[in-house]
């Protein structure tokens, strides 16, 4: 009962620890899963960062290209500004030249062609004619030069406009490429930065969750340690209580056992005393019942009695029993009793002694053999042995250790 109580309390105390231990296993499993995801995110993040580094080269190339393009754009812009200024100057020059030609044409128109012919045909004043012709030649040359100048100006203007158009196209192309590169670079950066931000955020969340779970693990572990300490303390207290209870039960059991033994010993002593009294009474009754009365014993042999009790045997030695002749070899018990000894002796042959109770014993000597063994019960007149042909039975009867005359107790013949 004490052990069962202890087991029940131990099972109750371990219930919370079992549940908490299961929770700890779940937390550790979840930590492992988050760490795996965190490692994957960190690997992906490193990969993205590596890609960002590789795209950084492209970004640097684009930046250098942008810088080069910007320089070219600035150069073209500056050149376009100069070309525009030149075009403006050429256009202004062209306008002036056109104005000058127009004035010359007007002047020539005013002078007219006929005046020139008149001057050529007029021979009155050759010097004046030469001067006039020189003047006309100068005017013509000036007009031709003006035409040539305006043609040159227009050619330069066309070249400047073509150069401006070409450089404007190149500028537009460069600006378009610059905008495209800037957009591409921006998109690459935004995409990689978004991926890095997402992975960084995911990694940060995983690490935060891992930290939280590890804190939960530490708390659960601390709680388990506390539970284990409390369990051990309870176990120790319960063990001490059970030991005390067991010791008390053992003391009570020993006291009860001692009391029971004392009672049993007392009862046994009383039974033994009663049994002893009964046996003594039975023995006394048996002794009394077995008291050999005079002339009640059976003759042990039917042979002739050769020597009687009290007769001279040799010198002062007298016979203490009866010596029978060899005429009959059968030996019978004189009375009922218990065989107490069967032994072979050199001069007396096989000796049989029977205890009849009441202090009487009978002794049978000169037997060739015995039909009984020590401890056997024999009835009066029962055959117990045989004598030989060389020597007859010697029979002796004793009362309280003293030889008595068998004739007083044997039946009369």
C-alpha positions as CSV (number, residue, x, y, z in Angstrom):
1,X,0.0,0.0,0.0
2,X,2.8,2.4,0.9
3,X,4.7,1.6,-2.4
4,X,1.5,2.1,-4.4
5,X,0.9,5.4,-2.8
6,X,4.5,6.4,-3.6
7,X,4.1,5.3,-7.2
8,X,0.9,7.3,-7.6
9,X,2.5,10.5,-6.2
10,X,5.5,10.0,-8.5
11,X,3.3,9.6,-11.5
12,X,1.3,12.7,-10.6
13,X,4.5,14.7,-10.1
14,X,5.9,13.6,-13.5
15,X,2.8,14.5,-15.4
16,X,3.7,18.2,-15.8
17,X,7.3,17.3,-16.6
18,X,6.1,15.0,-19.4
19,X,3.9,17.7,-20.9
20,X,6.6,20.3,-20.6
21,X,9.2,17.9,-22.0
22,X,6.9,17.3,-25.0
23,X,6.5,21.1,-25.4
24,X,10.3,21.5,-25.3
25,X,10.6,18.9,-28.0
26,X,8.1,20.9,-30.1
27,X,9.9,24.2,-29.5
28,X,13.3,22.6,-30.5
29,X,11.7,21.1,-33.6
30,X,10.3,24.5,-34.5
31,X,13.7,26.2,-33.8
32,X,15.3,23.7,-36.2
33,X,12.7,24.5,-38.9
34,X,13.2,28.3,-38.5
35,X,17.0,27.9,-38.5
36,X,16.7,25.9,-41.8
37,X,14.6,28.6,-43.3
38,X,16.9,31.3,-41.9
39,X,19.9,29.5,-43.5
40,X,18.1,29.3,-46.8
41,X,17.2,33.0,-46.6
42,X,20.7,33.9,-45.6
43,X,22.0,31.8,-48.5
44,X,19.6,33.5,-50.9
45,X,20.4,36.9,-49.4
46,X,24.1,36.3,-50.0
47,X,23.3,35.2,-53.5
48,X,21.3,38.4,-54.1
49,X,24.1,40.4,-52.6
50,X,26.6,38.7,-54.8
51,X,24.3,39.5,-57.8
52,X,24.1,43.0,-56.5
53,X,27.9,43.1,-56.5
54,X,28.0,41.7,-60.0
55,X,25.4,44.2,-61.1
56,X,27.4,46.9,-59.4
57,X,30.0,46.4,-62.1
58,X,27.4,46.9,-64.7
59,X,26.2,49.9,-62.7
60,X,29.7,51.2,-62.6
61,X,30.0,50.7,-66.4
62,X,26.7,52.4,-67.0
63,X,27.8,55.2,-64.6
64,X,31.0,55.6,-66.6
65,X,29.0,55.5,-69.8
66,X,26.6,58.0,-68.4
67,X,29.5,60.2,-67.4
68,X,31.1,59.8,-70.8
69,X,27.8,60.5,-72.5
70,X,27.2,63.4,-70.2
71,X,30.5,64.9,-71.2
72,X,29.7,64.2,-74.9
73,X,26.2,65.8,-74.3
74,X,27.8,68.8,-72.7
75,X,30.4,69.0,-75.6
76,X,27.6,68.6,-78.2
77,X,25.5,71.1,-76.3
78,X,28.4,73.5,-76.2
79,X,29.1,72.8,-79.9
80,X,25.4,73.3,-80.8
81,X,25.4,76.5,-78.9
82,X,28.4,77.6,-80.9
83,X,26.8,76.3,-84.1
84,X,23.6,78.2,-83.3
85,X,25.5,81.3,-82.7
86,X,27.4,80.8,-86.0
87,X,24.1,80.0,-87.8
88,X,22.6,83.2,-86.3
89,X,25.7,85.1,-87.4
90,X,25.6,83.6,-90.9
91,X,21.9,84.3,-91.2
92,X,22.5,87.9,-90.2
93,X,25.5,88.1,-92.6
94,X,23.3,86.6,-95.3
95,X,20.7,89.1,-94.7
96,X,23.3,91.9,-94.9
97,X,24.7,90.4,-98.1
98,X,21.2,90.1,-99.5
99,X,20.5,93.7,-98.6
100,X,23.8,94.8,-100.2
101,X,23.1,92.9,-103.4
102,X,19.6,94.3,-103.4
103,X,21.1,97.9,-103.1
104,X,23.6,97.1,-105.8
105,X,20.9,95.8,-108.1
106,X,18.9,98.9,-107.4
107,X,21.9,101.2,-108.2
108,X,22.6,99.2,-111.3
109,X,19.0,99.5,-112.3
110,X,19.1,103.2,-111.7
111,X,22.3,103.6,-113.9
112,X,20.8,101.3,-116.5
113,X,22.6,99.4,-119.4
114,X,22.2,102.1,-121.9
115,X,24.4,104.5,-119.9
116,X,27.2,101.9,-120.0
117,X,26.9,101.5,-123.8
118,X,26.8,105.3,-124.2
119,X,29.9,105.6,-122.1
120,X,31.7,102.9,-124.1
121,X,30.8,104.5,-127.4
122,X,31.6,108.0,-126.2
123,X,35.1,108.9,-127.4
124,X,35.1,112.5,-126.5
125,X,37.0,112.0,-123.2
126,X,38.9,108.8,-123.0
127,X,40.2,109.4,-119.5
128,X,36.7,110.0,-118.2
129,X,35.6,107.0,-120.1
130,X,38.3,104.8,-118.4
131,X,37.4,106.1,-115.1
132,X,33.8,105.3,-115.7
133,X,34.6,101.9,-117.0
134,X,36.7,101.2,-114.0
135,X,33.9,102.3,-111.8
136,X,31.5,100.0,-113.6
137,X,34.0,97.2,-113.4
138,X,34.5,97.7,-109.7
139,X,30.7,97.7,-109.2
140,X,30.4,94.5,-111.2
141,X,33.2,92.8,-109.4
142,X,31.8,93.9,-106.1
143,X,28.4,92.5,-107.1
144,X,29.9,89.2,-108.2
145,X,31.9,89.1,-105.0
146,X,28.8,89.8,-103.0
147,X,27.1,86.9,-104.8
148,X,30.0,84.7,-104.1
149,X,30.0,85.8,-100.5
150,X,26.3,85.0,-100.1
151,X,26.8,81.7,-101.8
152,X,29.7,81.0,-99.4
153,X,27.6,82.1,-96.5
154,X,24.7,79.9,-97.6
155,X,27.1,76.9,-98.0
156,X,28.5,77.5,-94.6
157,X,25.0,77.9,-93.3
158,X,23.9,74.6,-94.9
159,X,27.0,72.9,-93.4
160,X,26.3,74.4,-90.0
161,X,22.6,73.4,-90.2
162,X,23.6,69.9,-91.2
163,X,26.2,69.7,-88.4
164,X,23.6,71.0,-86.0
165,X,21.1,68.4,-87.2
166,X,23.7,65.6,-87.0
167,X,24.8,66.6,-83.6
168,X,21.2,67.2,-82.4
169,X,20.4,63.6,-83.6
170,X,23.5,62.3,-81.8
171,X,22.5,64.4,-78.8
172,X,19.0,62.9,-78.9
173,X,20.4,59.4,-79.3
174,X,22.8,60.0,-76.4
175,X,20.0,61.4,-74.2
176,X,17.7,58.6,-75.1
177,X,20.4,56.0,-74.3
178,X,21.2,57.9,-71.1
179,X,17.6,57.9,-70.1
180,X,17.3,54.2,-71.0
181,X,20.5,53.3,-69.0
182,X,19.4,55.4,-66.1
183,X,16.0,53.6,-66.2
184,X,17.7,50.2,-66.5
185,X,20.1,50.9,-63.7
186,X,17.3,52.2,-61.6
187,X,15.2,49.1,-62.3
188,X,18.1,46.8,-61.5
189,X,18.9,48.6,-58.3
190,X,15.2,48.7,-57.3
191,X,14.7,45.0,-58.1
192,X,17.8,43.9,-56.3
193,X,17.2,46.3,-53.4
194,X,13.6,45.0,-53.1
195,X,14.9,41.4,-53.1
196,X,17.5,42.2,-50.6
197,X,15.0,44.1,-48.5
198,X,12.5,41.2,-48.7
199,X,15.2,38.6,-47.8
200,X,16.7,40.8,-45.1
201,X,13.2,41.3,-43.6
202,X,12.5,37.6,-43.8
203,X,15.9,36.7,-42.3
204,X,15.3,39.3,-39.6
205,X,11.9,37.8,-38.9
206,X,13.3,34.3,-38.8
207,X,16.1,35.3,-36.5
208,X,13.6,37.2,-34.3
209,X,11.4,34.1,-34.2
210,X,14.5,31.9,-33.5
211,X,15.5,34.3,-30.7
212,X,11.9,34.1,-29.3
213,X,11.8,30.3,-29.5
214,X,15.2,30.0,-28.0
215,X,14.0,32.2,-25.1
216,X,11.0,29.9,-24.8
217,X,13.4,27.0,-24.8
218,X,15.5,28.5,-22.1
219,X,12.3,29.2,-20.0
220,X,11.0,25.7,-20.6
221,X,14.4,24.2,-19.8
222,X,14.6,26.3,-16.6
223,X,11.1,25.2,-15.7
224,X,12.0,21.6,-16.4
225,X,15.1,22.0,-14.2
226,X,12.9,23.5,-11.5
227,X,10.4,20.7,-11.9
228,X,13.2,18.1,-11.7
229,X,14.5,19.8,-8.5
230,X,11.0,19.8,-7.1
231,X,10.4,16.3,-8.2
232,X,13.7,15.1,-6.5
233,X,12.8,17.1,-3.4
234,X,9.3,15.6,-3.4
235,X,10.8,12.1,-4.1
236,X,13.3,12.6,-1.3
237,X,10.5,13.8,1.1
238,X,8.2,11.0,0.0
239,X,11.0,8.5,0.3
240,X,11.8,9.8,3.8
241,X,8.0,9.7,4.6
242,X,7.7,6.2,3.2
243,X,10.8,5.1,5.1
244,X,9.4,6.5,8.3
245,X,6.0,5.0,7.5
246,X,7.7,1.7,6.6
247,X,9.9,1.9,9.8
248,X,6.7,2.6,11.8
249,X,4.9,-0.3,10.1
250,X,7.9,-2.5,10.6
251,X,8.1,-1.5,14.3
252,X,4.4,-2.2,14.6
253,X,4.8,-5.4,12.7
254,X,7.7,-6.5,14.9
255,X,5.7,-5.5,18.0
256,X,2.7,-7.4,16.7
257,X,5.0,-10.3,15.7
258,X,6.7,-10.2,19.0
259,X,3.3,-10.1,20.7
260,X,2.0,-12.8,18.4
261,X,5.1,-14.9,19.1
262,X,4.8,-14.3,22.8
263,X,1.2,-15.3,22.6
264,X,2.1,-18.3,20.4
265,X,4.9,-19.3,22.7
266,X,2.6,-18.9,25.6
267,X,-0.1,-20.8,23.8
268,X,2.5,-23.4,22.8
269,X,3.9,-23.6,26.3
270,X,0.3,-24.0,27.5
271,X,-0.3,-26.6,24.8
272,X,3.0,-28.3,25.6
273,X,2.2,-28.2,29.3
274,X,-1.3,-29.5,28.6
275,X,0.2,-32.1,26.2
276,X,2.8,-33.0,28.8
277,X,0.1,-33.3,31.4
278,X,-2.0,-35.3,29.0
279,X,1.0,-37.6,28.1
280,X,1.9,-37.9,31.7
281,X,-1.7,-38.7,32.5
282,X,-1.8,-41.1,29.6
283,X,1.5,-42.6,30.6
284,X,0.4,-42.9,34.1
285,X,-2.8,-44.4,32.9
286,X,-0.9,-46.6,30.5
287,X,1.6,-47.5,33.2
288,X,-1.3,-48.2,35.5
289,X,-3.0,-50.2,32.8
290,X,0.2,-52.0,31.9
291,X,1.2,-52.9,35.4
292,X,2.1,-56.5,35.1
293,X,0.0,-58.4,37.4
294,X,1.1,-61.6,39.0
295,X,0.9,-64.7,36.9
296,X,-0.3,-62.7,33.8
297,X,2.7,-63.1,31.5
298,X,3.0,-65.7,28.8
299,X,5.8,-68.2,29.0
300,X,8.5,-67.2,26.4
301,X,9.3,-70.8,25.6
302,X,7.6,-74.2,26.0
303,X,11.0,-75.9,26.7
304,X,12.0,-77.5,30.0
305,X,13.2,-75.1,32.6
306,X,16.8,-76.1,33.4
307,X,17.7,-73.4,35.9
308,X,15.3,-71.2,38.0
309,X,15.6,-67.7,39.4
310,X,17.7,-67.7,42.6
311,X,19.3,-71.1,42.1
312,X,23.1,-71.5,42.5
313,X,24.8,-70.9,39.2
314,X,28.4,-71.0,40.2
315,X,29.9,-70.4,43.6
316,X,28.1,-67.4,45.1
317,X,26.6,-66.5,41.7
318,X,22.9,-67.2,41.4
319,X,20.6,-67.3,38.4
320,X,18.6,-64.0,37.8
321,X,16.2,-65.6,35.3
322,X,15.1,-68.8,33.7
323,X,17.2,-71.0,31.5
324,X,15.2,-73.2,29.1
325,X,16.3,-76.4,27.4
326,X,16.7,-76.7,23.7
327,X,13.6,-78.7,23.2
328,X,11.7,-75.8,21.6
329,X,13.3,-73.1,19.4
330,X,10.4,-70.6,19.3
331,X,10.7,-67.5,21.4
332,X,7.6,-65.4,22.2
333,X,7.1,-62.1,23.9
334,X,6.0,-62.6,27.5
335,X,3.9,-59.4,27.4
336,X,3.0,-56.6,25.0
337,X,5.4,-53.7,24.7
338,X,8.1,-52.1,22.6
339,X,11.4,-53.6,21.4
340,X,14.0,-51.3,22.8
341,X,17.1,-53.2,21.8
342,X,18.2,-56.0,19.3
343,X,21.9,-56.7,19.4
344,X,24.3,-59.6,18.8
345,X,26.7,-60.6,21.6
346,X,29.5,-63.1,21.5
347,X,28.4,-65.3,24.4
348,X,24.7,-64.4,24.7
349,X,23.9,-64.7,20.9
350,X,21.2,-62.3,19.7
351,X,19.7,-60.4,22.7
352,X,16.2,-58.9,22.5
353,X,14.9,-56.5,25.1
354,X,11.2,-55.5,25.3
355,X,9.9,-52.7,27.5
356,X,6.5,-53.5,28.9
357,X,6.0,-50.3,30.8
358,X,5.4,-49.8,34.5
359,X,9.2,-50.3,35.0
360,X,9.1,-53.9,33.6
361,X,11.4,-55.1,30.9
362,X,12.0,-58.6,29.6
363,X,15.3,-59.9,28.3
364,X,15.7,-62.8,25.8
365,X,19.2,-64.3,25.2
366,X,20.8,-67.1,23.2
367,X,18.7,-66.3,20.1
368,X,19.9,-67.3,16.7
369,X,18.1,-64.4,15.1
370,X,15.4,-61.8,15.8
371,X,12.1,-61.3,13.9
372,X,11.8,-57.8,15.3
373,X,13.8,-54.6,15.2
374,X,14.3,-51.8,17.6
375,X,11.2,-49.7,17.9
376,X,8.7,-52.4,16.9
377,X,5.6,-53.0,19.0
378,X,4.9,-56.6,20.0
379,X,1.9,-58.2,21.5
380,X,1.9,-60.7,24.3
381,X,2.7,-64.2,23.0
382,X,3.9,-62.8,19.6
383,X,6.8,-64.7,18.0
384,X,9.9,-62.6,18.2
385,X,12.8,-64.9,17.5
386,X,14.4,-68.4,17.4
387,X,17.0,-70.2,19.6
388,X,19.5,-72.8,18.4
389,X,20.0,-76.5,19.2
390,X,23.1,-76.0,21.2
391,X,21.8,-73.7,23.9
392,X,18.3,-73.0,25.1
393,X,16.6,-69.6,25.8
394,X,17.6,-67.5,28.7
395,X,14.8,-65.3,30.0
396,X,15.1,-62.6,32.6
397,X,12.4,-60.2,34.0
398,X,13.3,-56.9,35.6
399,X,11.3,-54.4,37.6
400,X,12.7,-50.9,37.9
401,X,16.2,-52.2,37.0
402,X,16.2,-55.1,39.4
403,X,15.8,-58.7,38.5
404,X,12.6,-60.3,39.8
405,X,11.5,-63.9,39.9
406,X,9.7,-64.7,36.6
407,X,7.7,-67.4,38.3
408,X,5.7,-64.8,40.3
409,X,4.5,-63.1,37.0
410,X,4.4,-66.0,34.5
411,X,1.2,-67.9,34.3
412,X,1.0,-71.1,36.2
413,X,1.7,-74.2,34.2
